[in-house]
Amino acid sequence: MRELPLPTSIQEKEQFYASVTEQLLADFSGEIIAIGLYGSMATRSASRYSDIEMHVIITDNCTLKEHEFVYPPFKLELSVATEQQFLEGAKKVDDSWAIRTGVYMNILPLHDPSALFKRARELPLLIDEQDIRATMRIFMIWEPYETMGKIRGNMEMENFHYIPIGAYDLVWQTAKLIGLWNRIWYSTRAKTFQEALAADSIPEGFEPLVSRILTGKLEDTKAVYACCEALWEGLNIWYEQLGIQYIEREMPQFK
């Protein structure tokens, strides 16, 4: 078995990110607005194999670039942005809102004299419902509709190896929609499906397919396909109930 990734204790991680913070503040004196942890280290849910993720908010003239590297036994990601870029990101509405919002909501400040991270935490929940609806409409066309077409097409062509892959994709895309509509953000990718199941509003058919994926019951291709069809039906009914129309009733004009 290959040695890397290596396990490290919480204390070892804390010592490492403290030294990185000290080095950054020394190397870019006056050019760093804030530094904070996000991810599992910020939520106190890190395992021995978790990496370290840090926000570094810089002034407009700072030359610091983003870095992601392995320096055994640690893996470190420095996400670098100006204050404007960071706050704009916190306000952004897109199909990945439920996945990425945690990086703004769950931050452990290491250096934040202006309380920037506290201000940023308020922004994701201010998103407008019309923006949510517009995002869900276009995402339905981009991803779930196309995925269901691939599932049906591969089933018809008897390429049964794709069906479990398509099922996972459909569930992942639906979980993103569930999070966005319910305005909930997922704590980690590893728990996305379980947390989506706990949302107030979810489409019919989501739970049975999620259950198959989480328990690894994907050998029965016909049963998995039937679950995909059930979720697709439930997803469309859910959209109708929410009043989100994604199908054109007239041919769009291109000119």
N, C-alpha and C positions, 0 to 999 in steps of 0.2 A: 504493500500500500504506500502511495506517495505521501511524504511527510507533511507537505502543505495542503490545506490551511492548518495552522497550528492553534491549539487552544491557548487562551490567555485569561487571566482572572480579571474581575472588575477592577481591582486595585491596580493591576498592571496597565489596563486600558486608561484608567484615570491619570496615572502618572505620565503616560505617553501623551494624551491630549493636552494635559497641562503644560508639558514641555513644548508642544507644537504651538500652543497659544502664546506662550512666553516668547518663543522665537519670532512668530509673526508680528507681535507688538513691538519687538525690538527692531526687526528688519524694516517695518513699514510704519515707523513712528508718525502719528498724526494723520495717517492715511486710512486707518481702519476704524470704522464706525461701530461695528459690533461683531462679536464672535459667539456662536452658540452651537450646541449639539442638537442634532435631530436624529430620528430613527430610534432603534432599540435602546441605545444608550441614554437617550433623553427620556424615554418612557419607562426606564428601569426594567426592561424586559429582555435584556441582552443575554445571550448564551455565551459559553466560552469561545464559540467560533464566530461570534458577531463581529462585524467590522465597525469602524468609527466614522461617523459622518458629521461634518461640521459646516455650518454656514459662516462665511466670512463676508461681511458687508463693508464695502470700500468706498472711498471718495472717488469722484469722477476722474481724477488725474492719477490714481494709483495704478501701477503696472502689474500688480499681482494677477496671475492667471489661475484658472481652475486646475486642480491636480487630483488624480486618482492613482494610487500606487500601492504596491506590496513592499513593505520593509519589514521582513520577518522579525518577530512573529505577528506583526500588525498589518492590517489593510486599512488605509485611510483615504477618505474622499473629502476634498475641500470644494464646496460649492461656493463660487465667488460671484457676487453681484453688487452693483451700485444700490444705493438706497431706493432710487426710483424703480430700478429693475425688480428689486425684491418686492416692493409694495405692489407694483403692477402685477407680478406673478401671483400674489396673494388674492388679488381681486378677479383674476381670470376665470372665466367659465368655459370649460371644454369637456370632452367626453371622459377625460382622466381626472376630473375634479375630485371624485371620491378616493382616488388612489394617491394623489399628490398633496391633498390638503393637509394631511397630517404633518408634513414638513414645515408648515406654517403654524399649526395649532399646538404642536408638541415640541417645544424648543426649550432646552436647558441653557440659559444664558451663562456664558463664561466671561464675557466682557460686553457690557451693554449700558454705558452711562446715560444714554438718551432714551432708554426704555423702548427702543425700536421694535423689539420682538413682541412686546406687549401690545403695541399699536397694530402690528401686522396680524396678530391673532384675531382681531375683531373683524377683519376684512372679508374672509371667505364666507361668513354667514350673512353678509349683506348682499349676496348675489340676488339678482332680480328673477322672478318667476318666468317672465317672458324670455329671458336669456336661457333659462333652463329648458323651456319648451322648444326653443329654436335649436338648441344643441342636441336635444333628444331626437328631434325630427331628422336632422341631417345625419346623425350617427346611425340611426335605424337603417338608413339607406346605405351608408358606407359599409357597415359591418354586419349586423345580424341578418339583414336581408340577403346579403352576398354569401354569408356563411351558410345560411339555410339552402341557398341554391347549390352550393358545393356539396352539402350533405346529400341532397336529393340526387344530384348528378352522379356522385360517386357510388351511391347505393344502386342507382340504375345501371351503372357500368360495372357493378360488382367489384369495385375497389374497396372492399370492406375494411381494409387496414386504416383507411382515412376516417371512418365513422367515429371512433373514440376521440380522434384529434379534433374533428369538427364539433363533437359534443362538448369537449372542454372549451373550445373557442366560444361557442354559443353561450355557455354558462358564464364565462369570464366577461363577455360583452354585456350580458344581462345584469350581472352584478354591478358593473359600472353604471348602468342606467338606474338600477335600484338605489345605489348610493347617491347619485345626483338628484333624483326626484325627492328622496327622503331627506336630503341634505345631511347625510351622515358620511363620515370619512372613515376609512378602514385603518385599523391600527398597524397592520402589516399584511403583506401579500399572502403570507402563510395562513392567515385567518379570514381572508376576504369572504370566502363562501359562507362560513359559519356566521359571520357578522351580518352578511346580506340577508340571511334567513331570518334574522331577528328584527328586520325593518318592519315598519307599520304597513307599508304598501308594497306587495310583491306580486308578480304575475303567477297565475296558476301554471303548474308544470315545472316551476323552478326547483322546488324541494325534491321531487323524485329524481331528477337528473343530477342534482348536486349530490344526493345520497349515493347514487351509483359511482360518481367520480371519487368522492371521499373514501368510499369503501373498496374501490378498485374493481367493482363489478361491471366490467366492460367487455367481457368475453362474448356475451350473447348479442351479436350485432343487431338482430331484428328488434330486440327489446330496447337497446340503446337508441336505435333509430326511432322507434315509437315514442320514446321519451323526448327526443329532439322535436318531433312533430307536435307533441303535446305542449312543450314549452313554447314553440313558435306560435301555436294557436293562442296560448295564454298571453303571450307577449303582445299580440295584435289586439286581443280583447282589452288588455290593460291600457294600451294606447287609446283605444276608443273611449274607454271610461275616463281617461285623463283629458280627453278632447284634443289629442295630438294627431293630426292628419299628415301622413307622409306620402300618400299616393295622389298623384296628379289626376284630376278629373278632365282636364283638357291638355292638349299638347302644348308645351311651353313654346313661346316665341323666342327665337334665338337672335333676332335682329334688334 
